[in-house]
Amino acid sequence: MSFRIEKVGIIGAGTMGGGIAAHLANIGIPVVLLDIVPPNLSEAEKDDPRARNRIVQALYDRMAKARPANLARADRGDL
C-alpha cells in the first residue's frame, strides 16, 4: 500500500517543530505550523493575523537567516 503526503500540520514553532517544518518544506510538502497566540495582545491586535503569527514569524525569520540555512528556498514561506 502506498500513499502520498499532501500536507503536514505541526504543533509548536520551537526548535524541533521549526526544524521538522523546514525539512518538509524543503522537499516540497506544504506545512501548517501552529503555535500559541502571543500573550498580552491589545484589543486591536487580537484580530490582526500579523500580531497573532508573531511567534511563527520569528521562527521563520531565524530559519531564513541561519547559516547553514534551514530553508532551501526562503521565498517559499507563506504566513
Secondary structure, 3 states (H helix, E strand, C coil): CCCCCCCEEEECCCHHHHHHHHHHHHCCCCEEEECCCCCCCCCCHHHCHHHHCHHHHHHHHHHHHCCCCCCCCHHHCCC
